[in-house]
Amino acid sequence: MIKRNDIYICPTLQWYAIGYGQYSIDDMTNQRGMEYIDSKIKNDWVEKSTHYRENLGKEAFENEVSLYGKEMQERYAVLNRLDKEGVNLLLSPDSSSKFIVPGFGVFAGAADSYERPAVSGADGVAGPTADGLCDLPAGNGAQHELDLLGGGAPW
């Protein structure tokens, strides 16, 4: 039904990975785009995340990370199946939570999704470029000039 109705799926995996504690605080603060976040905001995010992890306790936090890690594997399996079935996938701009940088979260989400066996990097980029953008109207003088693969836009 999803494919037949030409519905797009936007998995927002980075949001889950960060919310589910799959990254260390150092990894989150050093990811791409964080240099553009005000240091007060970053420090607040670090403080709150550290506080949560410490209050939960090491063993409980490790159990939570493990539990959510299994859920993430299920998400990757579903994403893999959707991709194999030819469902349209969009890269997510994940920007609705701490440690997710608007405009940069899309790259982390893609890396998180496509470094795993869920979807190939080429398929992950081709979906939103070749499929999604071709369907967008370029009216009012706007043009589509997105070339992520280096081979020229498909239109």
LINDA-V425719 format. One record per backbone hydrogen bond with DSSP energy under -0.5 kcal/mol. NH is the residue of the N-H (numbers start at 1). CO is the residue of the C=O. Records with the same first field share a line. If there is no record, write none. Layout:
NH=CO + CO
This chain:
5=1
6=3
7=2
9=88
11=9
16=12
17=13
18=14
19=15
20=16
21=18
22=17
28=24
29=25
30=26
31=28
34=31
36=33
37=34
42=38
43=39
44=40
45=41
46=42
47=43
48=44
49=45
50=46
51=47
52=48
53=49
54=50
55=51
56=52
57=53
61=57
62=58
63=59
64=60
65=61
66=62
67=63
68=64
69=65
70=66
71=67
72=68
73=69
74=70
75=71
76=72
77=73
78=74
79=75
80=76
81=77
82=78
83=79
84=80
85=81
86=83
87=82
88=7
90=9
100=97
101=99
102=100
103=93
104=101
105=101
107=104
108=104
109=105
110=106
111=107
112=108
113=109
114=110
115=111
118=113
119=113 + 116
124=120
125=121
126=122
127=123
128=124
129=125
130=126
131=126 + 127
132=127
133=128
134=129
135=131 + 132
136=133
142=139
145=143
147=145
